[in-house]
Amino acid sequence: MAPIAAAAAALLLVCTGQTLAANPKPGPRQGVQTEASVAKPANGEAEARLIEIYQLIAKSQNRDALDKAGGLVRDLPNFQLAQLVYGDLLLGQTRPVKTMGDVPEALAKAGKSNLDELREESRRRIKALRERPVPGTIPSQFLALSGRSKHAIAVDTSRSRLYLFENTPSGLNLLADYYISVGKAGTAKVSEGDQRTPLGVYYVNSNLDRKTLKDFYGSGALPINYPNVLDTKRGRTGSGIWLHGTPPDQFSRPPQATDGCVVLANPDLDQIIRTVEVRSTPVVIAEQLKWVPSHSIRAEGRHFEEALFAWRNAKTAGDIGQILSFYTEDFNSNGKNLAQWTPSLKSELTETRGRTIQLKDVSYLRWTDTAETMVVTFGEVADGDRVGRTKRQYWIRQNNRWKIFFEGQM
């Protein structure tokens, strides 16, 4: 076992004020932490087993914890954090373990970087699993999702956590959540090679065949559409931001370890790949997610919805001046400014010939940082037509009025 394989469970013990006693004797099961206070995730079997070990330690059931940890490292020898917990428990058979990384000073110095990373991974896993989303709440970005988006993903980088949702007729339902790693330099990507993970609203735009990938990317990869329209408007550069897996020698990576991608353990990524759909699955990446009651979320988007349908009504009326009032001065559509794009708009009006325009399968997702924006996707169909255009628009709130700064067909 590696020299640093001695101490992750101590993090939980420090939190609860306990120590691992040498040669523990069976006693009453008086744990500070309960099943309710650290919930097992619906998926992520390896993490669920790790948390079960933590719970046994908190209840002073160290022999049972040792047996469970031994089984976990036998099944997943590349799970470094599990190896660290197992080392703690072995050490606890001979003397008390009072601090995380309670090893001789020379060994602690030699393995300091790895030990610090594993400490942080353990801390974040426990924090995310103790501070669960309140039932009935969803991330505030998901104002409206059409039925075409069968699933949605939200990433909370402060908790190193990815949340997977199913979009049901009654709203978003949390299916599972997983530990993830992000960029070495953190988040808020600005430029190519800055080793930061972008923040914003994105979509899964492809599913790369595992056979075409290097082992480094693990069991697969789901690229997202970074840079999106807002990123490009703000001058952000870079490409190749993926959700992908881990190499064979690592079950998971430290919280900040990637070149900007979001990385999951391979079994967790496999579950996501089997579940989500290309092009229709939104991916929100936030520094910290704000969870709001799902029953109130549509009310928050009512002001924007009024603007969207006012634009639709203006387009139905065919008044080009009124329609253009909904667009920003710096509007851009795939390289065309507003003046260059206006002929395309007039052509669309000629096609509809005053017929009522219907908006089908409308989705709009909110992103708020220095400005409030909406990423909007819908089908645009004129009465009497069987099919229409699928469009994506980006809106921004200026002086309390919503305006469009990008529009394009998908």
ZABALO-704253 format. One record per residue (C-alpha): residue number from 1; x, y, z. Coordinates in steps of 0.25 Angstrom, whole numbers. Each point is the difference from the previous one (the first is absolute). Layout:
BEGIN
 num    c1    c2    c3
 NUM     X     Y     Z
...
% end
This chain:
BEGIN
 num    c1    c2    c3
   1     0     0     0
   2     5    14    -3
   3     6     8    12
   4   -11    10     0
   5   -11   -11     0
   6    -3     3    14
   7   -11    10     4
   8   -12     5    -8
   9   -11    -5     9
  10     6     9    11
  11    -6    12    -7
  12   -14    -5     5
  13     6    -3    14
  14     5    14     1
  15   -14     5    -4
  16    -6    -9    11
  17    10     2    11
  18     4   -15     0
  19    13    -8    -2
  20     3   -14    -5
  21     4    -7    12
  22    10   -11     0
  23    -5   -14     0
  24   -15     4     2
  25    -9    -8     8
  26   -15    -2    -4
  27    -9    10     7
  28   -13     7    -1
  29    -3     6   -14
  30     0    15     4
  31     4     7   -13
  32    -1    15    -1
  33    -3    -1   -14
  34   -13    -7    -5
  35    -5    -6   -12
  36    -9    12    -2
  37    12    10     1
  38     8    -6   -11
  39    -9    -6   -11
  40     5   -10    -9
  41    -1     4   -15
  42   -10    -7    -9
  43    11    -4    -9
  44    15     0     2
  45     2   -14     6
  46    15     3     4
  47    -3    13     7
  48   -12    -6     7
  49     9   -11     6
  50    10    10     4
  51   -10     8     7
  52    -5   -13     7
  53    14    -1     5
  54     0    14     6
  55   -13    -3     7
  56     5   -12     6
  57    12     7     5
  58    -9    11     6
  59    -7   -10     8
  60    13    -6     5
  61    -2   -13    -8
  62    14     0    -5
  63     1   -15    -2
  64   -12     0    -9
  65     6    12    -7
  66    13    -7    -2
  67    -6   -12    -6
  68    -8     9   -10
  69    12     9    -3
  70     8   -13    -4
  71   -11    -5    -9
  72    -1    14    -7
  73    15     1    -3
  74     0   -15    -4
  75   -11     4   -10
  76     6    13    -4
  77    15     0     2
  78     1    13    -8
  79    -9     8    10
  80    10     8     7
  81    -9     6    10
  82    -5   -14     4
  83    14    -5     2
  84     3    12     9
  85   -12    -3     9
  86     4   -15     0
  87    14     5     5
  88    -6     8    11
  89    -8   -12     5
  90    12    -9     0
  91     8    10     7
  92   -11     2    10
  93     2   -15     4
  94    14     4     6
  95    -2    14     5
  96   -10    11     0
  97    -1     8   -13
  98    -3    15     5
  99     3     8   -13
 100    -2    -2   -15
 101    13    -5    -5
 102     6    -5    13
 103    12    -6    -5
 104    15     3     3
 105     4    14    -3
 106    10    -4   -11
 107   -11    -8    -7
 108   -10    11     1
 109    10    10    -6
 110     3   -10   -12
 111   -15    -2    -3
 112    -5    14     4
 113    -6     3   -14
 114    -7   -13    -1
 115    -5     0    14
 116    -5    14    -1
 117    -8    -3   -13
 118    -6   -12     7
 119    -4     7    12
 120    -7    10    -8
 121    -7   -10    -9
 122    -5    -7    13
 123    -5    13     6
 124    -7     4   -12
 125    -7   -14    -2
 126    -5     1    15
 127    -4    15    -1
 128    -8    -3   -13
 129    -7   -12     6
 130    -3     7    13
 131    -6    12    -6
 132   -10    -6    -9
 133    -9     8    -9
 134   -14     2     7
 135   -10    -9    -6
 136    -9     7   -10
 137    11    10    -4
 138     8     1   -13
 139    11     9    -5
 140    -5    14    -3
 141     5     0   -14
 142   -11   -10    -5
 143   -11    10    -2
 144    -7    -9   -11
 145     4   -12    -7
 146    -8    -6   -12
 147    -3   -15    -1
 148    11    -1   -10
 149    10     1    11
 150    -2   -13     7
 151    11     2    10
 152     9    12     5
 153    13     1     7
 154     5    10    10
 155    14     2     6
 156     3     6    13
 157    15     2     0
 158     1     5    14
 159    -5   -14     5
 160     7    -7   -11
 161   -14    -6    -4
 162    -8    -3   -12
 163   -15    -2     1
 164    -8    -8   -11
 165   -14     3    -2
 166   -12    -7    -7
 167   -10    10    -7
 168   -14    -5     4
 169   -13     5    -3
 170    -1     5    14
 171    14     7    -1
 172    15    -4     3
 173     3   -12     8
 174    13    -2     6
 175     5   -14    -4
 176    14     0     5
 177    12     8     4
 178    15    -3    -1
 179    14     5     4
 180     7     8   -11
 181    14     7    -3
 182     1    13    -6
 183    12     9    -6
 184    13     1     7
 185    -1    15     1
 186   -15    -1     4
 187   -11     6    -8
 188    -5    12    -8
 189     8    -4   -13
 190     5    12    -8
 191    10    -5   -10
 192     6   -12    -7
 193     9    -8     9
 194    -3     8    13
 195    -4   -14     7
 196   -13     6     5
 197   -14    -6    -2
 198   -10     9    -6
 199   -13     5     7
 200   -13     1    -7
 201   -11    -7    -8
 202     4   -10   -10
 203    -5   -12    -7
 204     6   -14    -3
 205     3     1   -15
 206     6   -14    -2
 207     3   -14     6
 208    14    -4    -4
 209     3   -15    -3
 210     8    -6    11
 211     8    -7   -10
 212     6    13    -6
 213     5     5    13
 214    12    -1     8
 215     0    -8    13
 216     2    14     7
 217   -15     3    -3
 218    -5   -13     6
 219   -13    -6    -4
 220    -5    11    -9
 221    -2    15    -2
 222   -12    10    -2
 223     5    13    -6
 224    -8    12     3
 225    -2    13    -8
 226    11     9     6
 227     2    11    -4
 228   -15     3    -1
 229    -5    13    -6
 230     1     7    13
 231    15    -5     2
 232     3     5   -14
 233    -7    13     2
 234     9     2    12
 235    13    -4    -7
 236     2   -13     6
 237     9   -10    -7
 238     3   -15     0
 239    -7   -12    -4
 240    -1   -15     4
 241    -8     1    13
 242    -5   -14     3
 243    -7    -9    10
 244     9   -12     0
 245     6   -11     9
 246    13    -4     7
 247    12    -8    -5
 248     1   -14     5
 249    10     3    11
 250   -10    10     7
 251   -14    -3     5
 252    -2    15     2
 253     9    13    -1
 254     2    11    10
 255   -11    11     1
 256     9     9    -9
 257     8    -8    -9
 258    -4     1   -15
 259     3    10   -11
 260   -14     5     0
 261    -9   -12    -2
 262   -10    -6    10
 263     5   -13     4
 264    -7   -12     6
 265     3   -14     5
 266    -2    -9   -12
 267   -12    -8     6
 268    -7    14     2
 269     3     5   -14
 270    -5   -13    -6
 271   -14     2     7
 272    -1    14    -5
 273     4    -4   -14
 274   -11   -11     0
 275   -10    10     5
 276     2    14    -7
 277    -3     4   -15
 278     9     8    -9
 279    -4    14    -3
 280   -12     1     9
 281     6    -2    13
 282     4    13     7
 283    12     1     9
 284     1    11    10
 285    13     2     7
 286     0    10    12
 287    10     4    11
 288   -12    -3     9
 289   -14    -5    -3
 290   -12     8     5
 291   -11   -10     3
 292   -14     5     0
 293   -14    -6     1
 294    -4    -6   -13
 295   -14     4     2
 296     4    15     0
 297    10    -1   -12
 298    -9     4   -11
 299    -5    12     7
 300    14     5     0
 301     1    -1   -15
 302   -14     7    -2
 303     6    14    -4
 304     9    -7   -10
 305   -11    -8    -6
 306    -8    12    -2
 307    12     6    -8
 308     1   -13    -8
 309   -14     0    -4
 310    -1    15    -3
 311    12    -3   -10
 312    -9   -11    -6
 313   -12     9    -1
 314     8    11    -7
 315     6   -10   -10
 316   -14    -5    -3
 317    -5    14    -2
 318    12     1   -10
 319     4    14     4
 320    15     0    -3
 321     3    13     9
 322    -8    -6    12
 323     8   -13    -2
 324    13     6    -1
 325    -2     8    13
 326     1   -14     7
 327    15    -1    -4
 328    12     6     6
 329     9    10    -8
 330    12   -10     1
 331    -9   -12    -5
 332     8   -11    -7
 333    -5   -12    -7
 334    12    -9    -5
 335     8    12    -3
 336   -11     9    -6
 337    -3    13     7
 338   -15     5     1
 339     1     7   -13
 340     5   -12    -7
 341    -9    -9     6
 342   -13     8    -2
 343    -2    -5   -15
 344    -1   -14     6
 345   -11     4    10
 346    -7     7   -11
 347     0   -13    -8
 348    -6    -7    11
 349   -11    10     1
 350    -3    -2   -15
 351    -1   -15     2
 352   -10     1    12
 353    -8    11    -8
 354    -7     5    13
 355    -4   -14     5
 356     0    -2    15
 357    14    -5     5
 358     0   -11    11
 359    11    -3     9
 360     2   -15     3
 361     8    -8    10
 362     5    13     7
 363    12    -1     9
 364     7    12     7
 365    11    -1    10
 366     5    12     8
 367    14     4     2
 368     4    11    10
 369    14     6     2
 370     3    14    -4
 371   -13     0    -8
 372   -13    -8     0
 373    -1    -8   -13
 374    -9   -11    -5
 375     3   -12    -9
 376   -12    -3    -8
 377    -4   -11    -9
 378   -13    -2    -8
 379    -6    -5   -13
 380    -6    11    -8
 381   -12    -4    -8
 382   -10     8    -8
 383   -15    -4     0
 384    -2    -9   -12
 385    14    -6     0
 386     3   -14     5
 387    15     4     3
 388     8    12     3
 389    13     5     5
 390     7    -4    13
 391     7    12     5
 392     9     4    12
 393     0    14     5
 394     8     7    11
 395    -7    12     7
 396     6    10     9
 397    -7     9    10
 398     3    15    -3
 399    -6    11     8
 400   -11   -10     5
 401    -3    -4   -14
 402     3   -13    -7
 403     7     0   -13
 404     6   -10   -10
 405    15     1    -2
 406     1   -13    -8
 407   -10    -9    -9
 408     3   -12    -8
 409    -6   -13    -6
 410     4   -13     6
% end
